[in-house]
Amino acid sequence: MAIMPTWTILGGGYQAYLKGDYATALGEWLPLAELGDAEAEFNVGVMYDEGHGVTQDFGEAAKWYHKAASQGFVDAQINLGMMHSHGHGVTRNHILALMWYKRAAALGDETAREYARQIARKMPADDIAEARELSLQPITAPELVDRAD
C-alpha cells in the first residue's frame, strides 16, 4: 500500500481524489506531472500503485515515483523504496530500497529512517555500504528504476 502525503493544499485534484472522483483528479494531476511537478508526479504514481481511476500498474507507478523521488519528494522516495523492497513493478532489490529510504531519511523523514533500519538488519554489510554510497550520489539516470518484466 502506498503512503499518501499530507497535502497542505486542498486543491481540486485532492478534493476529487478524496471523493473517489479519480478521473477529475487524474485530469488535474497528469498535465502537471508531465510538466515535471514532483507532487503531481507522486500523485499519479499513487493512482497507478493503488489502481484508483486507472488500471493498477506497479511499473507505471514506479516510473512516476522515480520522477518525483529524483526531485527530492520524500513520500515518493519511501514508496519507491517499498516497491524495491517487495519487488512491485521493479525487480526486488534491497540495495536500491535502502538507498531510497536513506535519501528520504536524510531529508528528515522518521518513517524512512525506521524502514532503513528494518531492511538493513536483513542485509550483508557490503550491500549496506553500497546502498549508502548510492544514496550520496546524484540521481542522474532512470536505470535506478529497474522495471520488472
Solvent accessible surface area in square Angstrom, and as a share of the most:
residue,aa,sasa,rsa
1,M,198,0.88
2,A,9,0.07
3,I,46,0.23
4,M,68,0.30
5,P,18,0.11
6,T,133,0.77
7,W,26,0.09
8,T,134,0.78
9,I,113,0.57
10,L,113,0.56
11,G,30,0.29
12,G,45,0.43
13,G,0,0.00
14,Y,40,0.15
15,Q,63,0.28
16,A,9,0.07
17,Y,22,0.08
18,L,108,0.54
19,K,163,0.69
20,G,38,0.36
21,D,64,0.33
22,Y,58,0.22
23,A,79,0.62
24,T,70,0.41
25,A,0,0.00
26,L,31,0.16
27,G,49,0.47
28,E,71,0.32
29,W,15,0.05
30,L,53,0.26
31,P,67,0.42
32,L,79,0.39
33,A,2,0.02
34,E,117,0.52
35,L,152,0.75
36,G,31,0.30
37,D,63,0.33
38,A,20,0.16
39,E,48,0.22
40,A,2,0.02
41,E,6,0.03
42,F,0,0.00
43,N,5,0.02
44,V,0,0.00
45,G,0,0.00
46,V,0,0.00
47,M,0,0.00
48,Y,47,0.18
49,D,14,0.07
50,E,47,0.21
51,G,26,0.25
52,H,56,0.25
53,G,50,0.48
54,V,31,0.18
55,T,116,0.68
56,Q,93,0.41
57,D,57,0.30
58,F,64,0.27
59,G,10,0.10
60,E,35,0.16
61,A,0,0.00
62,A,0,0.00
63,K,66,0.28
64,W,16,0.06
65,Y,0,0.00
66,H,17,0.08
67,K,84,0.36
68,A,0,0.00
69,A,0,0.00
70,S,43,0.28
71,Q,101,0.45
72,G,32,0.30
73,F,46,0.19
74,V,35,0.20
75,D,27,0.14
76,A,0,0.00
77,Q,5,0.02
78,I,2,0.01
79,N,1,0.00
80,L,0,0.00
81,G,0,0.00
82,M,32,0.14
83,M,7,0.03
84,H,0,0.00
85,S,15,0.10
86,H,113,0.51
87,G,26,0.25
88,H,80,0.36
89,G,13,0.12
90,V,1,0.00
91,T,64,0.37
92,R,153,0.56
93,N,48,0.25
94,H,49,0.22
95,I,32,0.16
96,L,15,0.08
97,A,0,0.00
98,L,1,0.00
99,M,1,0.00
100,W,0,0.00
101,Y,8,0.03
102,K,52,0.22
103,R,31,0.11
104,A,0,0.00
105,A,11,0.08
106,A,87,0.67
107,L,107,0.53
108,G,49,0.47
109,D,34,0.18
110,E,112,0.50
111,T,60,0.35
112,A,0,0.00
113,R,80,0.29
114,E,59,0.26
115,Y,62,0.24
116,A,11,0.09
117,R,116,0.42
118,Q,77,0.34
119,I,8,0.04
120,A,24,0.18
121,R,175,0.64
122,K,151,0.64
123,M,18,0.08
124,P,83,0.52
125,A,81,0.63
126,D,118,0.61
127,D,43,0.22
128,I,34,0.17
129,A,49,0.38
130,E,86,0.39
131,A,0,0.00
132,R,117,0.43
133,E,93,0.42
134,L,48,0.24
135,S,16,0.10
136,L,131,0.65
137,Q,77,0.34
138,P,100,0.63
139,I,38,0.19
140,T,115,0.67
141,A,17,0.14
142,P,103,0.65
143,E,124,0.56
144,L,30,0.15
145,V,18,0.10
146,D,59,0.31
147,R,110,0.40
148,A,50,0.39
149,D,194,1.01
